Amino acid sequence: MSENNSSNSFGWFLAGMGLGALVGVLYAPRSGSETRDVLRARAEEGRDYISTRAREARTQASDWVDRGREVVNQQKDQFRAAYEAGRQAYQEATTETGAPKNL
């Protein structure tokens, strides 16, 4: 019974779509060629909008990547500086006690 009900509902859905399309065509304020021109113009506007947004997204992603690289490079520089400071401190500590240098 469930399958019969769902196919019946789908049939009514298709009938409603057909009726809506028929009413839309009968009461259209423009001729077919005018409607196609308007649709074509709107499609071009949409395409231009999408390409502009995609270009902006690429630019923003590129900026984020550049910022990420800068942060990574700063972190690497800080790590190197801390490593060198620790190494220098170790060398000074081992030199003062007279122990041989291992580094």
N, C-alpha and C positions, 0 to 999 in steps of 0.2 A: 504494500500500500504506500509505503514511503517513497519508493521509486516512481510510482504513478503520480503522486502528489508533486514531486520535484520536477518531473517532466512537464506536468500540467502548468506549474508555476513558470517554468522556462518558456513555455509556449505563450503564456500571457505576456511575459516580458518582451518577447520578440514582436508580438502583436502591438504592444504599446510603443515599441521603438518604431515600427513601421507607420503607425498612425501619427506619431510625433513628426516623423520625417515628411509625411504627406502634408500635414498641416503647415509645417515650416516652409515647404516649397510653395504651397498655395498662397501663403500670406507674406512671402518674402518681399521686402521693400525695394529690392534692386533686381535688375535683370541678371541672368546667369553670368554674362561676361563681366558685369560690374562686380558681382559677388566674387568671381574668380580673381579679378584684379585686387580686390580688397584682401582676400585671403592670401594672395601671393605677396602683397606688400607687408601684411602682418607676419608672414613666414620669414621674409627677409629681415624685418625688424627683430624678430626672435633670434634668427641666426646671428645677426650683428651683436645683439645683446649677449648671447652665449659666448661668442668669440671674444668679446671685450672682457667678460667675466673670467674666461679661461686665461686670457693674457694677464689679467690682474692677479689671478691665483698663482700662475707661474712666477710672476715677479715677487709676490709675497713669499712663496715657498723658497725661491732663490735667496731672498733676504734672510729668511730663517736659517737656511743652510749656512750662509756666510756668518751669521751671528753665532751659530753652533760651533763653527770652526774656530772663531775667535775665542770662545769660551774654552774649548778643548786646548787650544794653544796656550792660553793663559794658565790653565791648570797644569799643563806639561811644564811650563816655565817655572811655576811655583814648586812643583815636585822636584825639578832639577835643582832649584835653589836650595830647597830643604835638604835634599840628598847631599849636595856639596857642603852645606853648612854642617851637617852631621858628620860627614867624612873628615872635614877640617877639624872639627871638635875632637873626633877620635884620634886623629893624627897628633894633635896638640897634647891630648891626654896621655897617649902612649909615649910621646917624646919626653915629656916631663918626668915620667916614672922610669925612664931608661929602658923600657921594653922595646924589642925590635918591632919595626913596622911590618905589618902584613899587607897593607893596601898598596 
